Amino acid sequence: MNCLEFKRLALSEPNSSDVSFIKHSTACADCLKYVGSIRQMDADLADSLEVEMPTDLIARLKLNQELVEDNKSNNLKQRFAIAASFAVALFVAGFMFNTQFNLDNQISEDYESLLSGVLEHMNEQPITPVWDNQRANRTVNTLLASYDDSLKFKQMDNLQFGRICPMGEYQGLHASLETSDGIITFAYIKGDSIGDLLDASYEGYVTRVKPVRGGTLLIISRTQKSLDQADHDLEEAMYWDI
């Protein structure tokens, strides 16, 4: 597959599982950046329908504008300008009519259901974008503030990405961290915590489901070492104003 064929497919199927498409994206940095911008735009449009944050509307609108501006490229300026306007309009409409997802989703005591939802979401997007560290921290702080304005997040040098995403029957913050032993994924689900801390091997991953104030934290890794490091880093970073 050449670059032109890749970009044509990326416009119509940015998450294509075609082997040649995936192979080309790993070998061509320009095309990987191109399809990343398409996926980001699609995700921003979806987020505008999925997230209802009346207490944080101004912050999210500013964040949405930054996400679009960061992903602009010369050959996609017109598409992003139209998409940004459409995303903001849909976000405001969803806020006004109050018809979208409720972020106060309650966690049942079904660990497998929770892990399954997060892993299913991870598998649906095998390539997770890596953001500038400042952008990742700014985004995660804004999204956590939309859950609970007393929830704070200290600057993390290894934070790479963050977004509100649907994960099975739940919805929450999906983010990634770089550790000395590999990349880990973590999710924060607001609501009643699931119960006791649980470490488990699940579908080839080492996982930790951990009750925290205001919800449940899930950490998913390939190794125990990176999971423990991520848990320590997150415990240091997340805090609540009393």
Secondary structure, DSSP 8 states (H G I E B T S, - for coil): --HHHHHHHHHH-TT---HHHHHHHHH-HHHHHHHHHHHHHHHHHHHHHH---GGGHHHHHHHHHHHHHHT--GGGHHHHHHHHHHHHHHHHHHHHHT-S--S-----S-HHHHHHHHHHHHHH-SS-----HHHHHHHHHHHHHHH-TTEEE---TTEEEEEEEEETTEEEEEEEEEETTEEEEEEEEESS--SS-EEEEETTEEEEEEEETTEEEEEEESSHHHHHHHHHHHHHHEEE--
